[in-house]
Amino acid sequence: MTITEQQRKELAAFLRNRRERLAPDAVGIKNSYGRRRTPGLRREELAQLAGVSVTWYTWLEQARKIRVSSQVLNGLARALRLDATETGHLFRLAGELAPALPEPCSREGIPEQYLTFLEFQDPLPAFIVNHRFDVLAWNQGFCALFPYFETLEQHRRNTLVMMFDERAREMHPNWEQDALEAAALFRAQYSSRTS
């Protein structure tokens, strides 16, 4: 993907900002040569940590028209100690697809505050799904609305699959329209994750 001049400038500023906020001792650099003129890591130090040449990294911070591979971006993200959101931003600025964030696949992967929120919603039906619409967590109100839910096999505990179950037709007076909207929402979410 081609990136614009503005993106290259933003990428350069982002890298410089993150490099300057990272203290040398935070990455294990205890003894450095000469007087430090930068508040954080030097370009040379970051390049070494990321496994790239100093020249290549300098060109990135100078917003030169170069192509950066996802391997280099991963190395920079690791060296700069970027979190998942910052890593995604770095990739987007470089015109690359951001690495997929790990999604919870089970109830155990869901943050505790979300599970607490589900409990507070009772008796109102509430549930948590992942990007594939798999139901990962639910409250008793959800089970009251879908009394057959807990008897479903694990792979059928999916709101899209449930929409096309015969029992859903009875619950939705406008089932055909609701089913079309559910499928459209799934397609839209899927395309936003792959584009």
C-alpha positions as CSV (number, residue, x, y, z in Angstrom):
1,M,0.0,0.0,0.0
2,T,1.3,3.4,-0.9
3,I,1.5,6.0,1.9
4,T,1.2,9.7,1.6
5,E,3.8,12.3,2.5
6,Q,1.6,13.3,5.5
7,Q,1.6,9.7,6.7
8,R,5.4,9.5,6.4
9,K,5.7,12.7,8.5
10,E,3.3,11.3,11.1
11,L,5.1,8.0,11.2
12,A,8.4,9.9,11.7
13,A,6.9,12.0,14.5
14,F,5.4,9.0,16.2
15,L,8.6,7.0,16.1
16,R,10.6,10.0,17.4
17,N,8.0,10.7,20.2
18,R,8.1,7.0,21.4
19,R,11.8,6.8,21.2
20,E,12.3,9.9,23.3
21,R,9.9,8.8,26.0
22,L,11.7,5.4,26.5
23,A,14.4,5.7,29.2
24,P,17.7,3.8,28.4
25,D,17.6,2.0,31.7
26,A,14.1,0.7,31.0
27,V,15.6,-1.4,28.2
28,G,18.7,-2.4,30.0
29,I,21.1,0.3,28.8
30,K,23.2,1.2,31.8
31,N,26.4,2.6,30.5
32,S,26.2,4.9,27.5
33,Y,29.0,6.8,25.8
34,G,29.2,10.6,25.7
35,R,26.7,13.2,26.8
36,R,23.1,12.5,26.1
37,R,21.4,15.1,24.1
38,T,18.1,13.3,23.8
39,P,15.6,12.6,26.7
40,G,15.2,9.0,25.7
41,L,17.0,6.4,23.5
42,R,19.4,7.5,20.8
43,R,18.6,6.4,17.3
44,E,21.6,4.0,17.4
45,E,20.3,2.3,20.5
46,L,16.8,1.9,19.2
47,A,18.1,0.6,15.8
48,Q,20.2,-2.0,17.6
49,L,17.2,-3.1,19.8
50,A,14.9,-3.3,16.8
51,G,17.5,-5.2,14.6
52,V,17.7,-2.6,11.8
53,S,20.5,-0.5,10.6
54,V,21.0,3.0,12.0
55,T,20.7,4.5,8.5
56,W,17.4,2.7,7.8
57,Y,16.0,3.9,11.1
58,T,17.2,7.4,10.6
59,W,15.5,7.5,7.2
60,L,12.3,6.5,8.9
61,E,12.5,9.4,11.3
62,Q,13.4,11.7,8.4
63,A,10.2,10.7,6.6
64,R,12.0,9.5,3.6
65,K,10.1,7.7,0.9
66,I,11.0,4.1,1.8
67,R,8.9,0.9,2.3
68,V,8.9,-0.7,5.7
69,S,8.2,-4.4,6.1
70,S,5.9,-5.8,8.8
71,Q,9.0,-7.6,10.3
72,V,10.7,-4.2,10.8
73,L,7.6,-2.7,12.2
74,N,7.3,-5.6,14.6
75,G,10.9,-5.2,15.7
76,L,10.3,-1.4,16.3
77,A,7.1,-2.1,18.2
78,R,8.9,-4.6,20.4
79,A,11.9,-2.3,21.0
80,L,9.7,0.7,21.7
81,R,7.6,-1.4,24.1
82,L,4.4,-0.3,22.3
83,D,1.0,-1.7,23.5
84,A,-1.5,-3.2,21.1
85,T,-3.2,0.1,20.2
86,E,0.1,1.9,19.6
87,T,1.4,-1.1,17.5
88,G,-1.8,-0.9,15.4
89,H,-1.3,2.8,14.9
90,L,2.4,2.3,13.9
91,F,1.3,-0.3,11.2
92,R,-1.4,1.9,9.9
93,L,0.9,4.9,9.6
94,A,3.4,2.7,7.6
95,G,0.6,1.6,5.3
96,E,0.6,-2.0,6.6
97,L,-2.2,-4.1,7.9
98,A,-2.2,-4.0,11.7
99,P,-1.6,-7.3,13.5
100,A,-4.8,-8.8,14.7
101,L,-5.5,-8.2,18.4
102,P,-5.9,-11.3,20.4
103,E,-9.6,-11.8,20.9
104,P,-11.1,-13.7,23.9
105,C,-12.2,-17.2,22.8
106,S,-13.8,-18.1,26.1
107,R,-15.2,-16.6,29.2
108,E,-11.8,-16.8,30.8
109,G,-10.4,-14.3,28.3
110,I,-13.0,-11.6,29.2
111,P,-11.9,-8.8,31.6
112,E,-13.6,-9.1,35.0
113,Q,-15.3,-5.7,34.8
114,Y,-17.3,-6.9,31.7
115,L,-18.5,-10.0,33.5
116,T,-19.5,-7.8,36.4
117,F,-21.4,-5.5,34.0
118,L,-23.3,-8.6,32.7
119,E,-24.4,-9.5,36.2
120,F,-25.6,-6.0,36.9
121,Q,-27.8,-6.1,33.8
122,D,-29.9,-9.0,35.2
123,P,-32.8,-9.5,34.7
124,L,-32.3,-7.7,31.3
125,P,-30.8,-10.1,28.7
126,A,-27.2,-9.3,28.1
127,F,-24.3,-11.2,26.4
128,I,-20.8,-10.7,25.1
129,V,-19.7,-11.9,21.6
130,N,-16.4,-12.0,19.8
131,H,-15.8,-10.8,16.2
132,R,-17.3,-14.1,14.9
133,F,-20.5,-13.5,17.0
134,D,-19.7,-16.5,19.2
135,V,-21.4,-16.0,22.6
136,L,-18.6,-16.0,25.2
137,A,-20.6,-14.9,28.3
138,W,-24.2,-14.3,29.2
139,N,-26.5,-13.6,32.1
140,Q,-29.6,-15.3,33.3
141,G,-31.9,-12.8,31.5
142,F,-30.3,-14.0,28.2
143,C,-31.1,-17.6,29.2
144,A,-34.7,-16.6,30.0
145,L,-35.0,-15.1,26.5
146,F,-33.4,-18.1,24.9
147,P,-34.3,-21.0,27.2
148,Y,-32.7,-23.5,24.8
149,F,-29.3,-21.7,24.8
150,E,-27.5,-23.6,27.5
151,T,-28.4,-26.9,25.8
152,L,-26.8,-25.9,22.5
153,E,-23.5,-27.4,21.6
154,Q,-20.5,-25.0,22.0
155,H,-20.1,-24.4,18.2
156,R,-23.8,-23.5,17.9
157,R,-23.6,-20.8,20.6
158,N,-23.3,-18.1,18.0
159,T,-25.8,-15.3,17.5
160,L,-25.6,-15.6,13.7
161,V,-26.1,-19.3,13.8
162,M,-28.9,-18.9,16.3
163,M,-30.7,-16.4,14.0
164,F,-31.1,-19.1,11.4
165,D,-32.4,-21.7,13.9
166,E,-36.1,-22.5,13.5
167,R,-36.7,-21.3,17.1
168,A,-35.5,-17.8,16.2
169,R,-38.2,-17.5,13.5
170,E,-40.8,-17.8,16.2
171,M,-39.2,-15.0,18.2
172,H,-38.8,-12.5,15.4
173,P,-42.0,-11.2,13.8
174,N,-39.9,-9.7,10.9
175,W,-37.5,-12.6,10.8
176,E,-36.5,-12.2,7.2
177,Q,-35.5,-8.6,7.6
178,D,-33.8,-9.3,10.9
179,A,-31.8,-12.2,9.4
180,L,-30.7,-10.0,6.5
181,E,-29.5,-7.3,8.9
182,A,-27.7,-9.8,11.0
183,A,-25.9,-11.2,8.0
184,A,-25.1,-7.7,6.7
185,L,-23.6,-6.7,10.1
186,F,-21.4,-9.8,10.1
187,R,-20.2,-9.1,6.6
188,A,-19.5,-5.5,7.5
189,Q,-17.5,-6.5,10.6
190,Y,-15.6,-9.1,8.7
191,S,-14.6,-6.7,5.9
192,S,-13.5,-4.0,8.4
193,R,-11.1,-6.6,10.0
194,T,-9.6,-7.6,6.6
195,S,-9.3,-4.2,4.9
